[in-house]
């Protein structure tokens, strides 16, 4: 068995284990505390399961080589004294700092997927669903996952924390990636929970559901874990106790419309400029 095939099979097996764990956690939670009642075998669930495995396998394989190059370059450019100082920090501080740095990159990678039309056509796949649940997290085009993940992991690497799969010998970036991935399933979940103080510090389902709103609050709530970046960069929208009235992509925000150079959007005369930008 070749190393590449062995790595592929090991990744596939880990995805089956990961899926079983997620089902055990989120299916009962959504049945007990779901905001909307919906069947477990909802429409498109098998397509979304396909996305789960595709986005788990393809980005992992595609990112292996560039992250290894970035890792080697980072180790060559970063002073050894700085690297030793980072390694000497308590592990929990390393994780918190790496998470904050990675989140900054993920925020901007995600935001660019919305604000650049040719990138939006890839990211729009993630915004198609008109109902939310935990499995929507991995309903995404591989280009979307690779682009956004590169932003966050590259910054973590440059900061001296290494990178998953790059031979850094550090578990910190792996832990950060696991936290971010699990949190992604949590914030997409169909959970009607109120955490008023908590959601000021960490993203929640209500926070992220506004990001999937169909007609309101265009381009808001990009952060996957830390809402502070939306506060800092003016993209936070979190009205008290309110949830978005609908999900999906409004007609004027569809990629085929935004990429059409001759488009004529039916907008009112007093519509703000951001109304032309994708949800």
Secondary structure, DSSP 8 states (H G I E B T S, - for coil): --HHHHHHHHHHHHHHHHHHHHHHHHHHHHHHH-SS---TT-TTHHHHHHHHHHHHHHHHHHHHHHHHHHHHHHHHHS-HHHHHHHHHS-HHHHHHHHHHHHHHHHHHHHHHHHHSHHHHHHHHHHH--SS--GGGGG-S-HHHHHHHHHHHHHHHIIIII--TTTT---SHHHHHHHHHHHHHHHHHS------TTGGGTS--HHHHHHHTBSSSSSS----SS-THHHHHTT-----TT---S-BS--GGGSHHHHT-TT------TT--GGGGS--
